[in-house]
Amino acid sequence: MRENPESLNHQAIELASHGEYVEAIACFKRAITMARDNVLLWYNLGITYRDAGMMQLSKDALLTAYKINSEDPDIIETLAHICFLLGEHQEALTFCAQGLEINMRNAHLWNNSGVIYFTEGDYESACEAFEHAVTIDPNYYDAVYNLRDTYQELGNTIAAAECDARLKSIKQGDYYA
C-alpha cells in the first residue's frame, strides 16, 4: 500500500484514539510533508498535541491551520480553548470574538467567553456571555451551570435558584453542539 496523506491521517487518528500519541504525531508530520497546506492535517495534529498534553505545540499547529483557513469555526474555537488553557486570556477572547463574528449563534464560544471573563473576575461580562449561550440553547448544561455560579457571585440568588431548577431538568453530558 502506498503512503498518502489521507491514509496517514486515518492511521494517525486511529493511533491517537488508543492513546498512542507519539506514533500519531509522527503520522501527521509525515502526511504534512506530502501536503503542507492541508488544513485538516494541521488541525488534527493540533488536537493530538492537545490530547497528549502538549499545549504550546497544539497552539502552534492550530495557528498553522488558522493561517490556511482563518474562517473555520472549529479551528477558531479550539484555538480559543488552547489559549485559555495556556493562560492567554486576551488572545482567547480575541479568537472567541472572531468566531462570534462568523456565527453569533455559537453557544460554545459564548460559554467559553463567559468562562474567561469569570476566571478574570469580570462577572458582569461573564453573566452576559452565559446568558447568550443559554438563550441560544436552553439545554446547554455547562452554560446553565456557569450562569448559576455567576449569578451567585453577583448575589442574584433568585436567578441562581432558577438555574438550579433548570439544571435538574437537563441531563448532564447530553449536550454537544
Backbone as a printed PyTorch tensor [residue, N CA C, xyz], in Angstrom:
tensor([[[  0.8460,  -1.1790,   0.0000],
         [  0.0000,   0.0000,   0.0000],
         [  0.8910,   1.2420,   0.0000]],

        [[  0.5350,   2.1850,  -0.8450],
         [  1.2910,   3.4240,  -0.9500],
         [  0.8500,   4.4320,   0.0880]],

        [[  1.8310,   5.0860,   0.7040],
         [  1.5440,   6.1210,   1.6890],
         [  0.9550,   7.3440,   1.0110]],

        [[ -0.1010,   7.8820,   1.5960],
         [ -0.6430,   9.1470,   1.1230],
         [ -1.2020,   9.8970,   2.3270]],

        [[ -1.3790,  11.2040,   2.1820],
         [ -1.8320,  11.9990,   3.3390],
         [ -3.1380,  11.5090,   3.9500]],

        [[ -4.0720,  11.0870,   3.1130],
         [ -5.3640,  10.6450,   3.6380],
         [ -5.2240,   9.3760,   4.4810]],

        [[ -4.4770,   8.4010,   3.9900],
         [ -4.3160,   7.1570,   4.7560],
         [ -3.5080,   7.4070,   6.0330]],

        [[ -2.5050,   8.2740,   5.9550],
         [ -1.7360,   8.6160,   7.1550],
         [ -2.6020,   9.3450,   8.1790]],

        [[ -3.4900,  10.2130,   7.7110],
         [ -4.4210,  10.9100,   8.6030],
         [ -5.3000,   9.8970,   9.3350]],

        [[ -5.8740,   8.9560,   8.5830],
         [ -6.7320,   7.9420,   9.2130],
         [ -5.9460,   7.0830,  10.2050]],

        [[ -4.7350,   6.7050,   9.8220],
         [ -3.8920,   5.9010,  10.7060],
         [ -3.5720,   6.6820,  11.9780]],

        [[ -3.2510,   7.9630,  11.8360],
         [ -2.9190,   8.7970,  12.9940],
         [ -4.1170,   8.9420,  13.9280]],

        [[ -5.2850,   9.1360,  13.3760],
         [ -6.4920,   9.2630,  14.2030],
         [ -6.7250,   7.9750,  14.9820]],

        [[ -6.5450,   6.8580,  14.3230],
         [ -6.7080,   5.5570,  14.9870],
         [ -5.6920,   5.4000,  16.1180]],

        [[ -4.4500,   5.7360,  15.8500],
         [ -3.4170,   5.6490,  16.8900],
         [ -3.7440,   6.5630,  18.0710]],

        [[ -4.1420,   7.7860,  17.7800],
         [ -4.4670,   8.7400,  18.8440],
         [ -5.6510,   8.2560,  19.6740]],

        [[ -6.6140,   7.6020,  19.0320],
         [ -7.7850,   7.1190,  19.7680],
         [ -7.4090,   6.0410,  20.7820]],

        [[ -6.2460,   5.4240,  20.5960],
         [ -5.7500,   4.4200,  21.5350],
         [ -4.6730,   4.9920,  22.4570]],

        [[ -4.4930,   6.3100,  22.4270],
         [ -3.5210,   6.9540,  23.3010],
         [ -2.0880,   6.8500,  22.8180]],

        [[ -1.8950,   6.4140,  21.5990],
         [ -0.5540,   6.2810,  21.0290],
         [ -0.1710,   7.5910,  20.3250]],

        [[  0.0390,   8.6180,  21.1500],
         [  0.2130,   9.9720,  20.6260],
         [  1.5190,  10.1650,  19.8670]],

        [[  2.5970,   9.5900,  20.3530],
         [  3.8890,   9.7620,  19.6770],
         [  3.8040,   9.2240,  18.2490]],

        [[  3.2160,   8.0520,  18.0940],
         [  3.0750,   7.4450,  16.7760],
         [  2.1050,   8.2470,  15.9040]],

        [[  1.0210,   8.7110,  16.5110],
         [  0.0380,   9.5070,  15.7670],
         [  0.6740,  10.7960,  15.2550]],

        [[  1.4140,  11.4680,  16.1180],
         [  2.0810,  12.7200,  15.7390],
         [  3.0550,  12.4720,  14.6000]],

        [[  3.7710,  11.3580,  14.6570],
         [  4.7030,  11.0120,  13.5790],
         [  3.9580,  10.8250,  12.2610]],

        [[  2.8020,  10.1860,  12.2920],
         [  1.9980,  10.0030,  11.0730],
         [  1.5340,  11.3490,  10.5170]],

        [[  1.0420,  12.2120,  11.3970],
         [  0.5950,  13.5290,  10.9370],
         [  1.7550,  14.3080,  10.3150]],

        [[  2.9070,  14.2640,  10.9560],
         [  4.0680,  15.0010,  10.4290],
         [  4.4850,  14.4490,   9.0640]],

        [[  4.4350,  13.1360,   8.9110],
         [  4.7660,  12.5230,   7.6150],
         [  3.7530,  12.9730,   6.5610]],

        [[  2.4810,  12.9610,   6.9110],
         [  1.4370,  13.3810,   5.9660],
         [  1.6180,  14.8490,   5.5770]],

        [[  1.9960,  15.6740,   6.5380],
         [  2.1770,  17.1030,   6.2800],
         [  3.3440,  17.3410,   5.3220]],

        [[  4.3610,  16.4800,   5.3610],
         [  5.4550,  16.6450,   4.3920],
         [  4.9700,  16.4340,   2.9620]],

        [[  3.8680,  15.7160,   2.8120],
         [  3.3030,  15.4540,   1.4820],
         [  2.2440,  16.4820,   1.0950]],

        [[  1.6610,  17.1330,   2.0870],
         [  0.5630,  18.0740,   1.8300],
         [  0.6380,  19.2070,   2.8550]],

        [[  1.5750,  20.1170,   2.6690],
         [  1.8380,  21.1820,   3.6520],
         [  0.6520,  22.1160,   3.8900]],

        [[ -0.2030,  22.2730,   2.9060],
         [ -1.3350,  23.1980,   3.0370],
         [ -2.6480,  22.4980,   3.3620]],

        [[ -2.5790,  21.2850,   3.8570],
         [ -3.7830,  20.5420,   4.2060],
         [ -4.2230,  20.9470,   5.6080]],

        [[ -5.2610,  21.7560,   5.6570],
         [ -5.7310,  22.3110,   6.9310],
         [ -6.1670,  21.2200,   7.9030]],

        [[ -6.7680,  20.1490,   7.3860],
         [ -7.2420,  19.0730,   8.2540],
         [ -6.0830,  18.3790,   8.9710]],

        [[ -4.9820,  18.1810,   8.2750],
         [ -3.8180,  17.5590,   8.9030],
         [ -3.2760,  18.4190,  10.0350]],

        [[ -3.1640,  19.7120,   9.7970],
         [ -2.6670,  20.6250,  10.8330],
         [ -3.6260,  20.6770,  12.0260]],

        [[ -4.9220,  20.7250,  11.7250],
         [ -5.9300,  20.7490,  12.7900],
         [ -5.8470,  19.4680,  13.6260]],

        [[ -5.8130,  18.3150,  12.9520],
         [ -5.7530,  17.0460,  13.6730],
         [ -4.4600,  16.9090,  14.4680]],

        [[ -3.3700,  17.4280,  13.9310],
         [ -2.1080,  17.4330,  14.6740],
         [ -2.2590,  18.2710,  15.9430]],

        [[ -2.8900,  19.4360,  15.8160],
         [ -3.1200,  20.2870,  16.9840],
         [ -3.9750,  19.6090,  18.0390]],

        [[ -5.0180,  18.9260,  17.6060],
         [ -5.8920,  18.1960,  18.5370],
         [ -5.1050,  17.0860,  19.2420]],

        [[ -4.2620,  16.4020,  18.4860],
         [ -3.4770,  15.3070,  19.0580],
         [ -2.4620,  15.8280,  20.0630]],

        [[ -1.8060,  16.9280,  19.7300],
         [ -0.9000,  17.5470,  20.7060],
         [ -1.6770,  17.9310,  21.9630]],

        [[ -2.8650,  18.5080,  21.7920],
         [ -3.6860,  18.8830,  22.9520],
         [ -3.9850,  17.6660,  23.8120]],

        [[ -4.4420,  16.5930,  23.1680],
         [ -4.7980,  15.3860,  23.9090],
         [ -3.5890,  14.7700,  24.6070]],

        [[ -2.4010,  14.9980,  24.0400],
         [ -1.1620,  14.4890,  24.6410],
         [ -0.6300,  15.4310,  25.7160]],

        [[ -1.3100,  16.5560,  25.9330],
         [ -0.8950,  17.4980,  26.9620],
         [  0.1910,  18.4670,  26.5290]],

        [[  0.4410,  18.5520,  25.2500],
         [  1.4830,  19.4390,  24.7190],
         [  0.8150,  20.7060,  24.1660]],

        [[  0.4400,  21.5910,  25.0720],
         [ -0.4130,  22.7210,  24.7010],
         [  0.2640,  23.7290,  23.7710]],

        [[  1.5200,  24.0480,  23.9980],
         [  2.1690,  25.0240,  23.1240],
         [  2.3130,  24.4650,  21.7090]],

        [[  2.6690,  23.1910,  21.5830],
         [  2.7580,  22.5690,  20.2590],
         [  1.3760,  22.5000,  19.6110]],

        [[  0.3590,  22.2650,  20.4260],
         [ -1.0150,  22.2700,  19.9270],
         [ -1.3530,  23.6360,  19.3360]],

        [[ -1.0540,  24.6780,  20.0900],
         [ -1.3340,  26.0300,  19.6120],
         [ -0.5810,  26.3130,  18.3150]],

        [[  0.6820,  25.9220,  18.2430],
         [  1.4790,  26.1780,  17.0400],
         [  0.8650,  25.4950,  15.8130]],

        [[  0.4590,  24.2400,  15.9600],
         [ -0.1570,  23.5120,  14.8460],
         [ -1.4930,  24.1510,  14.4630]],

        [[ -2.2730,  24.5270,  15.4650],
         [ -3.5740,  25.1460,  15.1900],
         [ -3.4150,  26.5190,  14.5380]],

        [[ -2.3890,  27.2580,  14.9230],
         [ -2.1460,  28.5490,  14.2660],
         [ -1.7830,  28.3610,  12.7940]],

        [[ -1.0790,  27.2720,  12.4820],
         [ -0.7850,  26.9840,  11.0820],
         [ -2.0820,  26.6660,  10.3400]],

        [[ -2.9490,  25.8700,  10.9540],
         [ -4.2540,  25.5780,  10.3450],
         [ -5.0410,  26.8730,  10.1480]],

        [[ -4.9810,  27.7480,  11.1460],
         [ -5.6840,  29.0330,  11.0890],
         [ -5.1610,  29.9080,   9.9500]],

        [[ -3.8480,  29.8820,   9.7220],
         [ -3.2690,  30.6570,   8.6160],
         [ -3.7740,  30.1480,   7.2680]],

        [[ -4.0370,  28.8530,   7.1930],
         [ -4.5590,  28.2630,   5.9580],
         [ -6.0350,  28.5990,   5.7950]],

        [[ -6.7990,  28.5520,   6.8960],
         [ -8.2350,  28.8430,   6.8400],
         [ -8.6580,  29.5650,   8.1170]],

        [[ -8.6730,  30.8850,   8.0530],
         [ -8.9950,  31.6990,   9.2330],
         [-10.4910,  31.8340,   9.4810]],

        [[-11.3050,  31.1620,   8.6900],
         [-12.7560,  31.2500,   8.8590],
         [-13.3620,  29.9600,   9.4200]],

        [[-12.5400,  28.9450,   9.6530],
         [-13.0580,  27.6590,  10.1140],
         [-13.4480,  27.7550,  11.5940]],

        [[-14.7250,  27.5490,  11.9050],
         [-15.1750,  27.7140,  13.2930],
         [-14.5540,  26.7090,  14.2570]],

        [[-14.2700,  25.4940,  13.8090],
         [-13.6600,  24.5020,  14.6990],
         [-12.2410,  24.9070,  15.0770]],

        [[-11.5000,  25.4120,  14.1000],
         [-10.1350,  25.8610,  14.3740],
         [-10.1630,  27.0250,  15.3550]],

        [[-11.0330,  27.9840,  15.1040],
         [-11.1210,  29.1680,  15.9610],
         [-11.5230,  28.7850,  17.3820]],

        [[-12.5240,  27.9380,  17.5050],
         [-12.9990,  27.5300,  18.8280],
         [-11.9110,  26.7680,  19.5850]],

        [[-11.2040,  25.8880,  18.8890],
         [-10.1400,  25.1170,  19.5330],
         [ -8.9740,  26.0160,  19.9180]],

        [[ -8.6290,  26.9610,  19.0630],
         [ -7.5700,  27.9150,  19.4020],
         [ -7.9420,  28.7300,  20.6390]],

        [[ -9.1720,  29.1720,  20.7050],
         [ -9.6190,  29.9280,  21.8750],
         [ -9.4460,  29.0940,  23.1420]],

        [[ -9.8290,  27.8300,  23.0680],
         [ -9.7310,  26.9510,  24.2280],
         [ -8.2690,  26.7140,  24.6270]],

        [[ -7.4110,  26.4730,  23.6470],
         [ -5.9940,  26.2390,  23.9330],
         [ -5.3670,  27.4940,  24.5450]],

        [[ -5.6810,  28.6560,  23.9900],
         [ -5.1470,  29.9040,  24.5580],
         [ -5.5870,  30.0650,  26.0090]],

        [[ -6.8470,  29.7360,  26.2860],
         [ -7.3410,  29.7930,  27.6620],
         [ -6.5330,  28.8540,  28.5520]],

        [[ -6.3190,  27.6200,  28.0930],
         [ -5.5580,  26.6520,  28.8890],
         [ -4.1280,  27.1160,  29.1310]],

        [[ -3.5840,  27.8650,  28.1860],
         [ -2.2300,  28.4000,  28.3280],
         [ -2.1940,  29.6780,  29.1740]],

        [[ -3.3650,  30.1400,  29.6200],
         [ -3.4310,  31.3580,  30.4190],
         [ -3.3770,  32.6250,  29.5900]],

        [[ -3.5520,  32.4970,  28.2980],
         [ -3.5170,  33.6400,  27.3780],
         [ -4.9520,  34.1250,  27.1500]],

        [[ -5.5240,  34.7230,  28.1790],
         [ -6.9440,  35.0520,  28.1720],
         [ -7.3320,  36.0720,  27.1090]],

        [[ -6.5340,  37.1030,  26.9310],
         [ -6.8930,  38.1200,  25.9260],
         [ -6.8880,  37.5310,  24.5200]],

        [[ -5.9060,  36.7030,  24.2370],
         [ -5.8540,  36.0540,  22.9270],
         [ -7.0450,  35.1020,  22.7600]],

        [[ -7.3930,  34.3960,  23.8240],
         [ -8.5560,  33.5040,  23.7860],
         [ -9.8270,  34.2970,  23.4980]],

        [[ -9.9830,  35.4340,  24.1670],
         [-11.1650,  36.2710,  23.9190],
         [-11.1790,  36.8060,  22.4930]],

        [[-10.0190,  37.1090,  21.9470],
         [ -9.9400,  37.5850,  20.5630],
         [-10.4310,  36.5110,  19.6110]],

        [[-10.0140,  35.2680,  19.8290],
         [-10.4930,  34.1770,  18.9710],
         [-11.9910,  33.9460,  19.1620]],

        [[-12.4680,  34.0290,  20.4030],
         [-13.9120,  33.8990,  20.6360],
         [-14.6760,  34.9740,  19.8670]],

        [[-14.1990,  36.2030,  19.9600],
         [-14.8670,  37.3130,  19.2680],
         [-14.8610,  37.0960,  17.7570]],

        [[-13.7500,  36.6240,  17.2280],
         [-13.6930,  36.3710,  15.7900],
         [-14.6770,  35.2770,  15.3930]],

        [[-14.7320,  34.2260,  16.1850],
         [-15.6760,  33.1500,  15.9070],
         [-17.1170,  33.6230,  15.9840]],

        [[-17.4050,  34.5050,  16.9310],
         [-18.7620,  35.0330,  17.0680],
         [-19.1140,  35.9890,  15.9330]],

        [[-18.1120,  36.6340,  15.3390],
         [-18.3730,  37.4440,  14.1420],
         [-18.8340,  36.5610,  12.9930]],

        [[-18.3000,  35.3540,  12.9320],
         [-18.6700,  34.4060,  11.8840],
         [-20.0350,  33.7930,  12.1750]],

        [[-20.2820,  33.4570,  13.4570],
         [-21.5450,  32.8320,  13.8470],
         [-21.9210,  33.2710,  15.2600]],

        [[-22.8040,  34.2530,  15.3340],
         [-23.2410,  34.7880,  16.6360],
         [-24.0510,  33.7740,  17.4440]],

        [[-24.4450,  32.6730,  16.8100],
         [-25.2580,  31.6770,  17.4950],
         [-24.4320,  30.4700,  17.9590]],

        [[-23.1310,  30.6480,  18.0920],
         [-22.2630,  29.5780,  18.5750],
         [-22.2600,  29.6110,  20.1050]],

        [[-23.0740,  28.7610,  20.6850],
         [-23.2250,  28.7390,  22.1440],
         [-21.9200,  28.3810,  22.8440]],

        [[-21.1120,  27.5310,  22.2180],
         [-19.8270,  27.1710,  22.8340],
         [-18.9290,  28.3860,  22.9840]],

        [[-18.8590,  29.2190,  21.9420],
         [-17.9950,  30.3980,  22.0290],
         [-18.5150,  31.3930,  23.0560]],

        [[-19.8310,  31.5290,  23.1610],
         [-20.3810,  32.4000,  24.2070],
         [-20.0200,  31.8460,  25.5850]],

        [[-20.1870,  30.5310,  25.7600],
         [-19.8460,  29.9110,  27.0410],
         [-18.3600,  30.0690,  27.3380]],

        [[-17.5140,  29.8060,  26.3340],
         [-16.0730,  29.9350,  26.5420],
         [-15.6880,  31.3630,  26.9140]],

        [[-16.3190,  32.3300,  26.2600],
         [-16.0630,  33.7340,  26.6100],
         [-16.4420,  33.9880,  28.0610]],

        [[-17.5850,  33.4550,  28.4580],
         [-18.0300,  33.6210,  29.8280],
         [-17.0660,  33.0180,  30.8300]],

        [[-16.5260,  31.8490,  30.5100],
         [-15.5620,  31.2000,  31.4030],
         [-14.3220,  32.0760,  31.5740]],

        [[-13.8750,  32.6600,  30.4900],
         [-12.6950,  33.5270,  30.5670],
         [-12.9910,  34.7500,  31.4310]],

        [[-14.1220,  35.4000,  31.1700],
         [-14.4860,  36.5690,  31.9860],
         [-14.6280,  36.1840,  33.4600]],

        [[-15.2730,  35.0500,  33.7210],
         [-15.4650,  34.5980,  35.1000],
         [-14.1090,  34.3820,  35.7700]],

        [[-13.1970,  33.7280,  35.0690],
         [-11.8590,  33.4650,  35.6010],
         [-11.1440,  34.7560,  35.9550]],

        [[-11.3960,  35.8000,  35.1700],
         [-10.7630,  37.0960,  35.4180],
         [-11.5170,  37.9290,  36.4520]],

        [[-12.6400,  37.4140,  36.9410],
         [-13.4090,  38.1430,  37.9420],
         [-14.3490,  39.1910,  37.3700]],

        [[-14.5360,  39.2040,  36.0550],
         [-15.4610,  40.1360,  35.3960],
         [-16.8210,  39.4480,  35.2790]],

        [[-17.5470,  39.4270,  36.4120],
         [-18.7810,  38.6630,  36.4950],
         [-19.9090,  39.2450,  35.6490]],

        [[-19.9330,  40.5490,  35.4690],
         [-20.9670,  41.1700,  34.6240],
         [-20.8270,  40.6870,  33.1780]],

        [[-19.5980,  40.7250,  32.6400],
         [-19.3680,  40.2590,  31.2700],
         [-19.5970,  38.7560,  31.1680]],

        [[-19.1840,  38.0280,  32.1980],
         [-19.4070,  36.5790,  32.2100],
         [-20.8950,  36.2790,  32.1610]],

        [[-21.6560,  36.9940,  32.9600],
         [-23.1010,  36.8020,  33.0110],
         [-23.7210,  37.0320,  31.6310]],

        [[-23.3310,  38.1060,  31.0020],
         [-23.8650,  38.4250,  29.6710],
         [-23.5310,  37.3120,  28.6730]],

        [[-22.3030,  36.8250,  28.7050],
         [-21.8940,  35.7710,  27.7770],
         [-22.6640,  34.4720,  28.0450]],

        [[-22.7800,  34.0820,  29.3050],
         [-23.5070,  32.8560,  29.6400],
         [-24.9860,  32.9870,  29.2810]],

        [[-25.5570,  34.1630,  29.4920],
         [-26.9620,  34.3720,  29.1180],
         [-27.1560,  34.2080,  27.6120]],

        [[-26.1980,  34.6990,  26.8120],
         [-26.2730,  34.4850,  25.3640],
         [-26.2630,  32.9890,  25.0460]],

        [[-25.3440,  32.2490,  25.6770],
         [-25.2340,  30.8080,  25.4170],
         [-26.5360,  30.0880,  25.7570]],

        [[-27.1260,  30.4350,  26.8940],
         [-28.3500,  29.7710,  27.3400],
         [-29.5500,  30.2010,  26.4970]],

        [[-29.5290,  31.4240,  26.0170],
         [-30.6010,  31.8760,  25.1250],
         [-30.5680,  31.0820,  23.8230]],

        [[-29.3690,  30.8290,  23.3260],
         [-29.2100,  30.0530,  22.0930],
         [-29.6190,  28.6060,  22.3170]],

        [[-29.1900,  28.0320,  23.4360],
         [-29.5300,  26.6480,  23.7510],
         [-29.8440,  26.5110,  25.2340]],

        [[-31.1290,  26.5340,  25.5750],
         [-31.5340,  26.4390,  26.9780],
         [-31.1350,  25.1180,  27.6530]],

        [[-30.7800,  24.1040,  26.8660],
         [-30.3940,  22.8020,  27.4190],
         [-28.8870,  22.5950,  27.4890]],

        [[-28.1270,  23.6480,  27.3270],
         [-26.6620,  23.5760,  27.3850],
         [-26.2740,  23.5590,  28.8600]],

        [[-26.0890,  22.3600,  29.3830],
         [-25.8750,  22.1510,  30.8120],
         [-24.7350,  23.0120,  31.3560]],

        [[-23.5820,  22.9510,  30.6990],
         [-22.4140,  23.6940,  31.2000],
         [-22.6930,  25.1920,  31.2790]],

        [[-23.3770,  25.7250,  30.2760],
         [-23.6650,  27.1600,  30.2700],
         [-24.6460,  27.5260,  31.3870]],

        [[-25.6630,  26.6930,  31.6140],
         [-26.6150,  26.9590,  32.7020],
         [-25.8980,  26.8580,  34.0500]],

        [[-25.0480,  25.8710,  34.1890],
         [-24.2600,  25.6870,  35.4110],
         [-23.3720,  26.9080,  35.6630]],

        [[-22.6830,  27.3330,  34.6170],
         [-21.8010,  28.5010,  34.7380],
         [-22.5900,  29.7680,  35.0340]],

        [[-23.7580,  29.8890,  34.4130],
         [-24.6110,  31.0530,  34.6560],
         [-25.0720,  31.0650,  36.1180]],

        [[-25.4240,  29.9070,  36.6380],
         [-25.8280,  29.8220,  38.0450],
         [-24.7130,  30.3100,  38.9600]],

        [[-23.4860,  29.8190,  38.7080],
         [-22.3450,  30.2320,  39.5340],
         [-22.0990,  31.7360,  39.4250]],

        [[-22.3000,  32.2700,  38.2460],
         [-22.0930,  33.7060,  38.0390],
         [-23.1590,  34.5090,  38.7700]],

        [[-24.4070,  34.0600,  38.6800],
         [-25.4630,  34.7320,  39.4370],
         [-25.1480,  34.7100,  40.9330]],

        [[-24.6130,  33.6000,  41.4180],
         [-24.2540,  33.5210,  42.8390],
         [-23.1770,  34.5490,  43.1770]],

        [[-22.1860,  34.6700,  42.3240],
         [-21.1240,  35.6600,  42.5390],
         [-21.6800,  37.0770,  42.5480]],

        [[-22.7040,  37.3110,  41.7270],
         [-23.3120,  38.6370,  41.6360],
         [-24.3650,  38.8750,  42.7220]],

        [[-24.6390,  37.8440,  43.5330],
         [-25.6180,  37.9920,  44.6060],
         [-27.0620,  37.8890,  44.1420]],

        [[-27.2810,  37.3890,  42.9420],
         [-28.6350,  37.2450,  42.4090],
         [-29.1340,  35.8380,  42.7420]],

        [[-29.6050,  35.6670,  43.9730],
         [-29.9930,  34.3370,  44.4520],
         [-31.2450,  33.8000,  43.7660]],

        [[-32.1400,  34.6770,  43.3650],
         [-33.3660,  34.2330,  42.6940],
         [-33.0180,  33.6180,  41.3320]],

        [[-32.1930,  34.3080,  40.5570],
         [-31.7950,  33.7870,  39.2460],
         [-30.9520,  32.5160,  39.4040]],

        [[-30.0980,  32.4630,  40.4230],
         [-29.2910,  31.2650,  40.6770],
         [-30.1940,  30.0710,  40.9810]],

        [[-31.2550,  30.3120,  41.7620],
         [-32.2020,  29.2380,  42.0920],
         [-32.9440,  28.7690,  40.8400]],

        [[-33.2790,  29.7010,  39.9460],
         [-33.9220,  29.3190,  38.6810],
         [-32.9910,  28.4360,  37.8510]],

        [[-31.7080,  28.7660,  37.8510],
         [-30.7340,  27.9360,  37.1310],
         [-30.6320,  26.5550,  37.7660]],

        [[-30.6430,  26.5000,  39.0990],
         [-30.6190,  25.2040,  39.7880],
         [-31.8040,  24.3380,  39.3630]],

        [[-32.9740,  24.9450,  39.3070],
         [-34.1720,  24.2080,  38.8830],
         [-34.0110,  23.7270,  37.4430]],

        [[-33.4730,  24.5750,  36.5950],
         [-33.2680,  24.2150,  35.1880],
         [-32.2690,  23.0660,  35.0620]],

        [[-31.2040,  23.0980,  35.8600],
         [-30.1800,  22.0470,  35.8120],
         [-30.7650,  20.6740,  36.1340]],

        [[-31.7460,  20.6300,  37.0270],
         [-32.3670,  19.3560,  37.3990],
         [-33.1400,  18.7400,  36.2410]],

        [[-33.5550,  19.5610,  35.2830],
         [-34.3210,  19.0340,  34.1550],
         [-33.4490,  18.7230,  32.9340]],

        [[-32.1610,  19.0420,  33.0340],
         [-31.2330,  18.7770,  31.9240],
         [-30.3170,  17.6380,  32.3350]],

        [[-30.1280,  16.6800,  31.4590],
         [-29.1740,  15.6080,  31.7270],
         [-27.7740,  16.1090,  31.3930]],

        [[-26.8880,  16.0270,  32.3710],
         [-25.5050,  16.4450,  32.1340],
         [-24.8820,  15.5310,  31.0980]],

        [[-24.1410,  16.1320,  30.1670],
         [-23.4530,  15.3560,  29.1540],
         [-24.2670,  15.1090,  27.8950]],

        [[-25.5680,  15.4320,  27.9000],
         [-26.3920,  15.2290,  26.7050],
         [-26.0870,  16.2540,  25.6280]],

        [[-25.5720,  17.3960,  26.0370],
         [-25.3710,  18.4740,  25.0930],
         [-24.0290,  18.3430,  24.3870]],

        [[-24.0380,  18.4130,  23.1090],
         [-22.7880,  18.5460,  22.3340],
         [-23.1340,  19.1420,  20.9880]],

        [[-22.7430,  20.3890,  20.8030],
         [-23.0390,  21.0590,  19.5360],
         [-21.8740,  20.9170,  18.5890]]])
